[in-house]
Amino acid sequence: MHMADALVSPAVGGIMLAASAGCVAYSAYKCKDEVDEKTIPLMGVLGAAVFAGQMINFTIPGTGSSGHIGGGILLAATLGPFPAFLVMTAVLLIQALFFADGGLLALGCNVWNMGFYTCLLVYPLIMRPILKKGLTKGRITWSSILCVVLALSMGAFSVVLETTASGITALPFGIFTGLMLPIHLAIGLVEGIVTAGVLCFIQQMRPEILATAIEGTALPSKLNTKKVVISLLVFAVLLGGGFSLFASANPDGLEWAMENVAGTTELESDGGAHEGAAAIQESTAFMPDYDFSGGEGSAMGTTTAGLIGAGITLLLAGGTGLVITKVKKSHKSA
């Protein structure tokens, strides 16, 4: 559900960028109570896993469409809302800058649609109260499916609102909504099941991780998270370096809806803001579309992009946690 620049006007893109930047700043401030040395490696490997997971499109039977996990609920349930939002922002920023996945002008929209609803709205207001009643596998499973579907539907509807506010007449509000919501409902069901599986795995290994996210506190200083971190790192490598080769070639939910409404997945755009954003992205994206520059969908290119992207995300997400802990320590010693 990564929006391209052609789907948003400069005004809408600017407003959403400001809104998302405000959420980033607020999340960084609130992380002072939730991030410590134990959280840093988890932020890194979970960010890498979500980056790699978003590369794998799965076919939605009978539709000619595909979907991929968003990962917001997974991040929030393991890290807490505010660290999760920062990690999701890191994932989307790296995708846009280095792999031309999602536009730079539309970056604020993508962060809002895929990060705000999952991390800062649905998890704290719906999933957290459910899990506070008990961390059972059954409760984790049905709450994961419910919350992923709800958050993804909100994000899909936001795409419609953002294109409408941008004056994209090729995507009429009613018809576009009628296609976006049902297809993302189906995608959400699959992602919800995947999310539940990963959370149940973490719960079985280290239930304290989910418990501290519920309470909004830092992990216990004596908690050993090494096995979980290594498992998630292996998971990220397998996804990005191997399973990404088997991603569905069908258009994702947004592209599928656009094609059915406008007859194309690539709308044209003009204007200085769009051209400037495109020029910046062209200069920074060293592996556009997750392949070698000028490549044609080679297996080696996809594998390399998956591993490099996951590695960069690990460093940026983990580095964000490191900076927060350093700032927190400096304030305590001041």
MIGU-138424 format. One record per residue (C-alpha): residue in one letter; x, y, z. Coordinates in Angstrom, 3 decimals, decimal comma, m for minus. Layout:
N
kollo resn = A&u = X&v = Y&w = Z $
...
//
This chain:
334
kollo resn = M&u = 0,000&v = 0,000&w = 0,000 $
kollo resn = H&u = 2,924&v = 2,304&w = m0,723 $
kollo resn = M&u = 1,596&v = 5,412&w = m2,441 $
kollo resn = A&u = 3,494&v = 6,871&w = m5,382 $
kollo resn = D&u = 4,031&v = 10,611&w = m5,717 $
kollo resn = A&u = 1,557&v = 10,826&w = m8,590 $
kollo resn = L&u = m1,283&v = 10,045&w = m6,160 $
kollo resn = V&u = m0,812&v = 13,132&w = m3,987 $
kollo resn = S&u = m0,663&v = 16,857&w = m4,553 $
kollo resn = P&u = 2,186&v = 18,899&w = m3,055 $
kollo resn = A&u = m0,256&v = 20,406&w = m0,527 $
kollo resn = V&u = m1,550&v = 17,046&w = 0,693 $
kollo resn = G&u = 1,944&v = 15,568&w = 0,654 $
kollo resn = G&u = 3,266&v = 18,494&w = 2,692 $
kollo resn = I&u = 0,454&v = 18,356&w = 5,240 $
kollo resn = M&u = 0,840&v = 14,620&w = 5,752 $
kollo resn = L&u = 4,617&v = 14,928&w = 5,981 $
kollo resn = A&u = 4,205&v = 17,527&w = 8,731 $
kollo resn = A&u = 1,666&v = 15,338&w = 10,553 $
kollo resn = S&u = 3,912&v = 12,282&w = 10,366 $
kollo resn = A&u = 6,973&v = 14,298&w = 11,409 $
kollo resn = G&u = 5,043&v = 15,518&w = 14,439 $
kollo resn = C&u = 4,240&v = 11,911&w = 15,350 $
kollo resn = V&u = 7,910&v = 10,978&w = 14,962 $
kollo resn = A&u = 8,981&v = 13,787&w = 17,300 $
kollo resn = Y&u = 6,319&v = 12,907&w = 19,868 $
kollo resn = S&u = 7,182&v = 9,202&w = 19,667 $
kollo resn = A&u = 10,880&v = 9,922&w = 20,175 $
kollo resn = Y&u = 10,012&v = 11,974&w = 23,265 $
kollo resn = K&u = 7,712&v = 9,289&w = 24,698 $
kollo resn = C&u = 10,300&v = 6,566&w = 24,088 $
kollo resn = K&u = 12,273&v = 7,742&w = 27,098 $
kollo resn = D&u = 10,236&v = 5,369&w = 29,269 $
kollo resn = E&u = 10,174&v = 2,410&w = 26,876 $
kollo resn = V&u = 13,615&v = 2,144&w = 25,270 $
kollo resn = D&u = 16,798&v = 0,932&w = 26,930 $
kollo resn = E&u = 19,808&v = m1,210&w = 25,997 $
kollo resn = K&u = 17,648&v = m4,343&w = 25,839 $
kollo resn = T&u = 15,272&v = m2,730&w = 23,354 $
kollo resn = I&u = 17,911&v = m1,615&w = 20,853 $
kollo resn = P&u = 18,637&v = m5,028&w = 19,253 $
kollo resn = L&u = 14,917&v = m5,845&w = 19,169 $
kollo resn = M&u = 14,185&v = m2,598&w = 17,308 $
kollo resn = G&u = 16,910&v = m3,465&w = 14,814 $
kollo resn = V&u = 15,955&v = m7,071&w = 14,051 $
kollo resn = L&u = 12,211&v = m6,386&w = 14,041 $
kollo resn = G&u = 12,747&v = m3,507&w = 11,621 $
kollo resn = A&u = 14,825&v = m5,791&w = 9,387 $
kollo resn = A&u = 12,148&v = m8,499&w = 9,544 $
kollo resn = V&u = 9,352&v = m6,073&w = 8,639 $
kollo resn = F&u = 11,396&v = m4,641&w = 5,751 $
kollo resn = A&u = 12,007&v = m8,148&w = 4,396 $
kollo resn = G&u = 8,396&v = m9,199&w = 5,020 $
kollo resn = Q&u = 7,068&v = m6,264&w = 3,016 $
kollo resn = M&u = 9,003&v = m7,540&w = m0,012 $
kollo resn = I&u = 6,944&v = m10,735&w = m0,130 $
kollo resn = N&u = 3,628&v = m10,296&w = m1,919 $
kollo resn = F&u = 1,189&v = m13,177&w = m1,451 $
kollo resn = T&u = m1,573&v = m13,895&w = m3,968 $
kollo resn = I&u = m5,188&v = m13,188&w = m3,003 $
kollo resn = P&u = m7,042&v = m16,096&w = m4,690 $
kollo resn = G&u = m9,681&v = m15,258&w = m7,264 $
kollo resn = T&u = m8,821&v = m11,558&w = m7,487 $
kollo resn = G&u = m5,690&v = m11,233&w = m9,582 $
kollo resn = S&u = m4,286&v = m9,141&w = m6,746 $
kollo resn = S&u = m1,689&v = m9,647&w = m4,041 $
kollo resn = G&u = m0,821&v = m8,233&w = m0,645 $
kollo resn = H&u = 2,094&v = m7,967&w = 1,726 $
kollo resn = I&u = 2,372&v = m7,599&w = 5,470 $
kollo resn = G&u = 2,522&v = m4,101&w = 6,882 $
kollo resn = G&u = 3,998&v = m5,123&w = 10,205 $
kollo resn = G&u = 2,729&v = m2,226&w = 12,328 $
kollo resn = I&u = 0,705&v = m4,297&w = 14,787 $
kollo resn = L&u = 3,573&v = m6,784&w = 15,095 $
kollo resn = L&u = 5,989&v = m3,968&w = 15,924 $
kollo resn = A&u = 3,644&v = m2,296&w = 18,417 $
kollo resn = A&u = 2,849&v = m5,547&w = 20,231 $
kollo resn = T&u = 6,544&v = m6,323&w = 20,751 $
kollo resn = L&u = 8,129&v = m2,879&w = 21,194 $
kollo resn = G&u = 5,277&v = m0,700&w = 22,389 $
kollo resn = P&u = 3,508&v = 1,994&w = 20,319 $
kollo resn = F&u = 6,168&v = 4,703&w = 20,206 $
kollo resn = P&u = 9,302&v = 2,654&w = 19,432 $
kollo resn = A&u = 7,221&v = 0,743&w = 16,888 $
kollo resn = F&u = 6,225&v = 3,940&w = 15,080 $
kollo resn = L&u = 9,881&v = 5,010&w = 14,840 $
kollo resn = V&u = 10,868&v = 1,607&w = 13,441 $
kollo resn = M&u = 8,053&v = 1,694&w = 10,867 $
kollo resn = T&u = 9,163&v = 5,176&w = 9,813 $
kollo resn = A&u = 12,715&v = 3,871&w = 9,358 $
kollo resn = V&u = 11,454&v = 1,005&w = 7,180 $
kollo resn = L&u = 9,407&v = 3,277&w = 4,917 $
kollo resn = L&u = 12,153&v = 5,902&w = 4,666 $
kollo resn = I&u = 14,716&v = 3,331&w = 3,541 $
kollo resn = Q&u = 12,296&v = 1,814&w = 1,035 $
kollo resn = A&u = 11,580&v = 5,202&w = m0,522 $
kollo resn = L&u = 15,156&v = 6,533&w = m0,549 $
kollo resn = F&u = 17,134&v = 3,490&w = m1,631 $
kollo resn = F&u = 14,636&v = 1,219&w = m3,425 $
kollo resn = A&u = 12,119&v = 3,695&w = m4,925 $
kollo resn = D&u = 9,277&v = 1,877&w = m3,167 $
kollo resn = G&u = 6,768&v = 4,614&w = m2,408 $
kollo resn = G&u = 7,287&v = 8,251&w = m3,348 $
kollo resn = L&u = 9,218&v = 10,853&w = m1,387 $
kollo resn = L&u = 6,423&v = 13,382&w = m1,784 $
kollo resn = A&u = 4,021&v = 10,698&w = m0,529 $
kollo resn = L&u = 6,311&v = 9,579&w = 2,318 $
kollo resn = G&u = 4,256&v = 11,367&w = 4,973 $
kollo resn = C&u = 1,103&v = 9,686&w = 3,656 $
kollo resn = N&u = 2,726&v = 6,253&w = 3,733 $
kollo resn = V&u = 4,067&v = 6,707&w = 7,263 $
kollo resn = W&u = 0,632&v = 7,854&w = 8,424 $
kollo resn = N&u = m1,319&v = 5,145&w = 6,604 $
kollo resn = M&u = 0,934&v = 2,253&w = 7,628 $
kollo resn = G&u = 2,311&v = 3,490&w = 10,937 $
kollo resn = F&u = m0,096&v = 5,842&w = 12,693 $
kollo resn = Y&u = m3,200&v = 3,659&w = 12,630 $
kollo resn = T&u = m1,376&v = 0,483&w = 13,604 $
kollo resn = C&u = 1,144&v = 1,728&w = 16,177 $
kollo resn = L&u = m0,434&v = 4,815&w = 17,691 $
kollo resn = L&u = m4,170&v = 4,154&w = 17,397 $
kollo resn = V&u = m5,333&v = 0,557&w = 17,041 $
kollo resn = Y&u = m2,718&v = m1,142&w = 19,217 $
kollo resn = P&u = m2,934&v = 1,175&w = 22,257 $
kollo resn = L&u = m6,714&v = 1,659&w = 22,112 $
kollo resn = I&u = m7,879&v = m1,823&w = 21,106 $
kollo resn = M&u = m5,231&v = m4,547&w = 21,211 $
kollo resn = R&u = m3,491&v = m3,496&w = 24,410 $
kollo resn = P&u = m6,708&v = m3,524&w = 26,513 $
kollo resn = I&u = m7,562&v = m6,958&w = 25,103 $
kollo resn = L&u = m4,148&v = m8,410&w = 25,933 $
kollo resn = K&u = m4,181&v = m6,867&w = 29,407 $
kollo resn = K&u = m6,870&v = m9,419&w = 30,274 $
kollo resn = G&u = m4,404&v = m12,240&w = 29,681 $
kollo resn = L&u = m1,658&v = m13,216&w = 27,245 $
kollo resn = T&u = m3,172&v = m16,440&w = 25,976 $
kollo resn = K&u = m2,559&v = m17,805&w = 22,484 $
kollo resn = G&u = m6,246&v = m17,549&w = 21,672 $
kollo resn = R&u = m6,488&v = m13,917&w = 22,730 $
kollo resn = I&u = m3,264&v = m13,040&w = 20,887 $
kollo resn = T&u = m4,573&v = m14,724&w = 17,724 $
kollo resn = W&u = m8,035&v = m13,196&w = 17,450 $
kollo resn = S&u = m6,910&v = m9,749&w = 18,615 $
kollo resn = S&u = m4,079&v = m9,784&w = 16,032 $
kollo resn = I&u = m6,489&v = m10,585&w = 13,195 $
kollo resn = L&u = m9,060&v = m8,037&w = 14,380 $
kollo resn = C&u = m6,552&v = m5,229&w = 14,847 $
kollo resn = V&u = m4,606&v = m5,826&w = 11,635 $
kollo resn = V&u = m7,827&v = m5,845&w = 9,589 $
kollo resn = L&u = m9,110&v = m2,708&w = 11,308 $
kollo resn = A&u = m5,843&v = m0,761&w = 10,980 $
kollo resn = L&u = m5,280&v = m1,827&w = 7,373 $
kollo resn = S&u = m8,827&v = m0,790&w = 6,470 $
kollo resn = M&u = m8,217&v = 2,619&w = 8,021 $
kollo resn = G&u = m5,008&v = 2,968&w = 6,046 $
kollo resn = A&u = m6,725&v = 1,941&w = 2,816 $
kollo resn = F&u = m9,509&v = 4,453&w = 3,369 $
kollo resn = S&u = m6,919&v = 7,140&w = 4,095 $
kollo resn = V&u = m5,377&v = 6,451&w = 0,680 $
kollo resn = V&u = m8,773&v = 7,195&w = m0,873 $
kollo resn = L&u = m9,162&v = 10,395&w = 1,164 $
kollo resn = E&u = m5,656&v = 11,563&w = 0,268 $
kollo resn = T&u = m6,143&v = 10,988&w = m3,462 $
kollo resn = T&u = m9,534&v = 12,699&w = m3,341 $
kollo resn = A&u = m8,121&v = 15,707&w = m1,458 $
kollo resn = S&u = m5,315&v = 15,834&w = m4,041 $
kollo resn = G&u = m7,836&v = 16,115&w = m6,867 $
kollo resn = I&u = m6,901&v = 12,834&w = m8,561 $
kollo resn = T&u = m10,004&v = 12,655&w = m10,747 $
kollo resn = A&u = m8,907&v = 9,368&w = m12,332 $
kollo resn = L&u = m9,761&v = 7,686&w = m9,011 $
kollo resn = P&u = m13,357&v = 8,649&w = m8,122 $
kollo resn = F&u = m14,084&v = 8,446&w = m4,382 $
kollo resn = G&u = m16,993&v = 5,970&w = m4,447 $
kollo resn = I&u = m15,592&v = 3,465&w = m6,933 $
kollo resn = F&u = m12,080&v = 3,632&w = m5,485 $
kollo resn = T&u = m13,402&v = 3,066&w = m1,952 $
kollo resn = G&u = m15,513&v = 0,140&w = m3,127 $
kollo resn = L&u = m12,405&v = m1,631&w = m4,405 $
kollo resn = M&u = m9,814&v = m0,574&w = m1,805 $
kollo resn = L&u = m11,668&v = m1,687&w = 1,309 $
kollo resn = P&u = m12,671&v = m5,248&w = 0,310 $
kollo resn = I&u = m9,257&v = m6,161&w = m1,120 $
kollo resn = H&u = m7,459&v = m4,837&w = 1,964 $
kollo resn = L&u = m9,869&v = m6,732&w = 4,176 $
kollo resn = A&u = m8,661&v = m9,934&w = 2,512 $
kollo resn = I&u = m5,023&v = m8,843&w = 2,804 $
kollo resn = G&u = m5,570&v = m7,989&w = 6,467 $
kollo resn = L&u = m6,897&v = m11,461&w = 7,255 $
kollo resn = V&u = m3,698&v = m13,044&w = 5,941 $
kollo resn = E&u = m1,444&v = m10,532&w = 7,680 $
kollo resn = G&u = m3,388&v = m10,979&w = 10,910 $
kollo resn = I&u = m2,737&v = m14,716&w = 10,877 $
kollo resn = V&u = 0,979&v = m14,180&w = 10,176 $
kollo resn = T&u = 1,181&v = m11,561&w = 12,943 $
kollo resn = A&u = m0,516&v = m13,901&w = 15,398 $
kollo resn = G&u = 1,931&v = m16,681&w = 14,563 $
kollo resn = V&u = 4,988&v = m14,502&w = 15,172 $
kollo resn = L&u = 3,568&v = m13,049&w = 18,399 $
kollo resn = C&u = 2,688&v = m16,502&w = 19,735 $
kollo resn = F&u = 6,247&v = m17,609&w = 18,957 $
kollo resn = I&u = 7,677&v = m14,636&w = 20,889 $
kollo resn = Q&u = 5,203&v = m15,213&w = 23,710 $
kollo resn = Q&u = 6,359&v = m18,793&w = 24,039 $
kollo resn = M&u = 10,038&v = m17,823&w = 24,117 $
kollo resn = R&u = 9,934&v = m14,606&w = 26,154 $
kollo resn = P&u = 6,461&v = m13,539&w = 27,353 $
kollo resn = E&u = 8,056&v = m10,563&w = 29,113 $
kollo resn = I&u = 8,544&v = m8,867&w = 25,739 $
kollo resn = L&u = 4,809&v = m8,657&w = 25,044 $
kollo resn = A&u = 4,055&v = m7,908&w = 28,695 $
kollo resn = T&u = 6,333&v = m4,860&w = 28,836 $
kollo resn = A&u = 4,822&v = m3,538&w = 25,599 $
kollo resn = I&u = 1,405&v = m3,784&w = 27,243 $
kollo resn = E&u = 2,594&v = m1,956&w = 30,344 $
kollo resn = G&u = 4,571&v = 0,644&w = 28,391 $
kollo resn = T&u = 7,762&v = 0,004&w = 30,327 $
kollo resn = A&u = 11,331&v = m0,942&w = 29,460 $
kollo resn = L&u = 12,405&v = m4,585&w = 29,416 $
kollo resn = P&u = 13,749&v = m6,018&w = 32,713 $
kollo resn = S&u = 17,503&v = m5,465&w = 32,925 $
kollo resn = K&u = 18,177&v = m9,140&w = 33,648 $
kollo resn = L&u = 15,992&v = m10,472&w = 30,829 $
kollo resn = N&u = 17,928&v = m12,547&w = 28,285 $
kollo resn = T&u = 16,554&v = m11,781&w = 24,811 $
kollo resn = K&u = 19,441&v = m13,326&w = 22,862 $
kollo resn = K&u = 17,452&v = m16,293&w = 21,503 $
kollo resn = V&u = 14,587&v = m14,089&w = 20,357 $
kollo resn = V&u = 16,937&v = m11,618&w = 18,677 $
kollo resn = I&u = 18,857&v = m14,368&w = 16,880 $
kollo resn = S&u = 15,618&v = m16,076&w = 15,790 $
kollo resn = L&u = 14,218&v = m12,837&w = 14,374 $
kollo resn = L&u = 17,512&v = m12,079&w = 12,640 $
kollo resn = V&u = 17,519&v = m15,502&w = 10,968 $
kollo resn = F&u = 13,864&v = m14,930&w = 10,038 $
kollo resn = A&u = 14,741&v = m11,576&w = 8,421 $
kollo resn = V&u = 17,640&v = m13,105&w = 6,442 $
kollo resn = L&u = 15,468&v = m15,961&w = 5,188 $
kollo resn = L&u = 12,680&v = m13,597&w = 4,165 $
kollo resn = G&u = 14,853&v = m10,986&w = 2,468 $
kollo resn = G&u = 17,439&v = m13,316&w = 0,978 $
kollo resn = G&u = 15,302&v = m16,299&w = 0,027 $
kollo resn = F&u = 11,531&v = m16,155&w = 0,288 $
kollo resn = S&u = 11,399&v = m12,766&w = m1,453 $
kollo resn = L&u = 12,210&v = m14,646&w = m4,672 $
kollo resn = F&u = 8,789&v = m16,304&w = m4,517 $
kollo resn = A&u = 6,768&v = m13,107&w = m4,175 $
kollo resn = S&u = 3,609&v = m12,905&w = m6,256 $
kollo resn = A&u = 3,878&v = m10,999&w = m9,536 $
kollo resn = N&u = 0,270&v = m9,806&w = m9,219 $
kollo resn = P&u = m0,288&v = m6,097&w = m8,462 $
kollo resn = D&u = m0,767&v = m5,289&w = m4,791 $
kollo resn = G&u = m4,096&v = m4,119&w = m3,397 $
kollo resn = L&u = m3,554&v = m0,434&w = m4,208 $
kollo resn = E&u = m2,236&v = m1,100&w = m7,720 $
kollo resn = W&u = m5,060&v = m3,579&w = m8,365 $
kollo resn = A&u = m7,691&v = m1,036&w = m7,324 $
kollo resn = M&u = m6,072&v = 1,672&w = m9,462 $
kollo resn = E&u = m5,946&v = m0,603&w = m12,492 $
kollo resn = N&u = m9,601&v = m1,513&w = m12,140 $
kollo resn = V&u = m10,649&v = 2,121&w = m11,758 $
kollo resn = A&u = m8,222&v = 4,077&w = m13,964 $
kollo resn = G&u = m7,002&v = 1,305&w = m16,272 $
kollo resn = T&u = m3,387&v = 1,788&w = m15,190 $
kollo resn = T&u = m1,196&v = 1,444&w = m12,103 $
kollo resn = E&u = 0,967&v = 4,430&w = m13,028 $
kollo resn = L&u = m0,707&v = 7,819&w = m13,191 $
kollo resn = E&u = 1,204&v = 10,698&w = m14,708 $
kollo resn = S&u = 2,151&v = 13,743&w = m12,667 $
kollo resn = D&u = 3,736&v = 17,072&w = m13,460 $
kollo resn = G&u = 4,888&v = 20,137&w = m11,591 $
kollo resn = G&u = 8,018&v = 21,248&w = m9,835 $
kollo resn = A&u = 7,378&v = 19,403&w = m6,560 $
kollo resn = H&u = 6,805&v = 16,068&w = m8,275 $
kollo resn = E&u = 9,797&v = 16,520&w = m10,556 $
kollo resn = G&u = 12,023&v = 17,546&w = m7,665 $
kollo resn = A&u = 10,989&v = 14,571&w = m5,534 $
kollo resn = A&u = 11,528&v = 12,238&w = m8,490 $
kollo resn = A&u = 14,986&v = 13,683&w = m9,140 $
kollo resn = I&u = 16,034&v = 13,200&w = m5,513 $
kollo resn = Q&u = 14,731&v = 9,648&w = m5,463 $
kollo resn = E&u = 16,464&v = 8,818&w = m8,727 $
kollo resn = S&u = 19,772&v = 9,969&w = m7,258 $
kollo resn = T&u = 19,404&v = 8,061&w = m3,973 $
kollo resn = A&u = 17,719&v = 4,821&w = m5,103 $
kollo resn = F&u = 20,695&v = 2,576&w = m5,884 $
kollo resn = M&u = 18,490&v = m0,543&w = m6,276 $
kollo resn = P&u = 15,134&v = 0,661&w = m7,657 $
kollo resn = D&u = 12,345&v = m1,923&w = m7,511 $
kollo resn = Y&u = 14,624&v = m4,145&w = m5,414 $
kollo resn = D&u = 16,972&v = m4,996&w = m8,265 $
kollo resn = F&u = 20,308&v = m3,901&w = m9,651 $
kollo resn = S&u = 20,124&v = m0,574&w = m11,439 $
kollo resn = G&u = 18,933&v = m1,269&w = m14,970 $
kollo resn = G&u = 18,150&v = m4,882&w = m14,072 $
kollo resn = E&u = 15,152&v = m6,872&w = m15,183 $
kollo resn = G&u = 13,971&v = m8,654&w = m12,067 $
kollo resn = S&u = 16,957&v = m10,954&w = m11,557 $
kollo resn = A&u = 16,955&v = m13,393&w = m8,648 $
kollo resn = M&u = 20,383&v = m12,200&w = m7,564 $
kollo resn = G&u = 19,204&v = m8,601&w = m7,573 $
kollo resn = T&u = 16,157&v = m9,378&w = m5,431 $
kollo resn = T&u = 18,198&v = m11,388&w = m2,934 $
kollo resn = T&u = 20,872&v = m8,710&w = m2,724 $
kollo resn = A&u = 18,285&v = m5,951&w = m2,278 $
kollo resn = G&u = 16,530&v = m7,920&w = 0,437 $
kollo resn = L&u = 19,706&v = m8,503&w = 2,423 $
kollo resn = I&u = 21,071&v = m4,986&w = 1,970 $
kollo resn = G&u = 17,742&v = m3,352&w = 2,787 $
kollo resn = A&u = 17,237&v = m5,484&w = 5,886 $
kollo resn = G&u = 20,776&v = m4,660&w = 6,998 $
kollo resn = I&u = 20,346&v = m0,911&w = 6,535 $
kollo resn = T&u = 17,019&v = m1,034&w = 8,364 $
kollo resn = L&u = 18,595&v = m2,959&w = 11,230 $
kollo resn = L&u = 21,260&v = m0,272&w = 11,575 $
kollo resn = L&u = 18,865&v = 2,684&w = 11,312 $
kollo resn = A&u = 16,179&v = 1,262&w = 13,614 $
kollo resn = G&u = 18,711&v = 0,008&w = 16,141 $
kollo resn = G&u = 20,678&v = 3,245&w = 15,845 $
kollo resn = T&u = 17,525&v = 5,224&w = 16,611 $
kollo resn = G&u = 17,107&v = 3,249&w = 19,818 $
kollo resn = L&u = 20,769&v = 3,803&w = 20,674 $
kollo resn = V&u = 20,471&v = 7,572&w = 20,250 $
kollo resn = I&u = 17,379&v = 7,642&w = 22,469 $
kollo resn = T&u = 19,135&v = 5,731&w = 25,248 $
kollo resn = K&u = 22,197&v = 8,005&w = 25,024 $
kollo resn = V&u = 20,022&v = 11,117&w = 25,279 $
kollo resn = K&u = 18,114&v = 9,614&w = 28,198 $
kollo resn = K&u = 21,362&v = 8,869&w = 30,045 $
kollo resn = S&u = 22,708&v = 12,349&w = 29,429 $
kollo resn = H&u = 19,543&v = 13,909&w = 30,862 $
kollo resn = K&u = 19,766&v = 11,727&w = 33,973 $
kollo resn = S&u = 23,386&v = 12,660&w = 34,576 $
kollo resn = A&u = 22,783&v = 16,374&w = 33,981 $
//
